Amino acid sequence: MYQNNSSDTLISDIFSIFSHLSRKSEEVIPTIIKILKGPVTNSNYQILIKSLNGNTILKARCCNMIGNLMKHNDLFYEVLRKNKQIFESLVRCCQIEELNVRKSAIFA
């Protein structure tokens, strides 16, 4: 998921799975956040930043996943508080003309 050659489709599918898991049980959310944080050597949520600035499908899925994480547990609010880049990317997604992205970003 963290490699440069990971496909957008694969990452998008992973975000969908994380969304479903977070809706099913809030107990998995800390693990999801840990995975999204990235490897220990580069633990700065780059996958989220890259995805929120990627293609429209990836943006929509990422925003939707973030919304589900925040809806079902308060832990992700701390991530947003500490990482201004993710927050600013979400705000930009709220201003996008693409309906699915904007709807998902507003939900987040």
C-alpha positions, -999 to 999 in steps of 0.1 A, spaced: 0 0 0 29 23 6 49 16 -24 51 41 -53 37 16 -78 6 7 -58 -24 10 -80 -51 36 -72 -77 8 -76 -60 -13 -49 -57 16 -25 -93 26 -32 -105 -9 -24 -85 -9 8 -102 23 18 -136 7 11 -127 -22 33 -115 1 61 -148 20 58 -168 -12 62 -146 -24 91 -150 9 110 -187 8 106 -189 -28 118 -167 -24 150 -151 7 165 -125 -17 181 -106 -20 148 -103 18 143 -70 22 163 -55 -6 141 -67 11 109 -53 44 120 -20 27 128 -19 11 93 -27 45 76 1 61 96 26 42 76 58 24 83 78 33 113 105 50 92 79 73 75 49 74 98 32 106 86 0 94 68 15 100 34 -10 75 19 -39 98 29 -22 130 17 -14 113 -16 -49 99 -20 -67 132 -10 -47 148 -39 -52 119 -63 -79 111 -88 -116 117 -80 -124 81 -71 -95 78 -48 -104 112 -32 -140 101 -27 -131 67 -11 -105 83 11 -129 110 23 -156 85 29 -133 63 49 -121 93 70 -158 102 76 -165 67 88 -135 66 111 -145 99 127 -182 89 129 -175 57 148 -146 68 170 -129 100 182 -93 89 176 -90 103 141 -97 139 153 -63 138 169 -47 128 136 -64 158 119 -53 181 147 -17 171 144 -15 169 106 -24 201 90 -18 187 55 -46 161 58 -70 187 72 -62 212 44 -66 184 18 -100 175 32 -111 212 30 -100 214 -7 -120 182 -14 -151 200 0 -147 226 -27 -144 202 -56 -171 202 -83 -172 164 -84 -203 155 -64 -191 122 -50 -159 137 -37 -176 168 -23 -203 148 -6 -178 124 10 -155 152 21 -184 171 37 -194 138 54 -159 137 68 
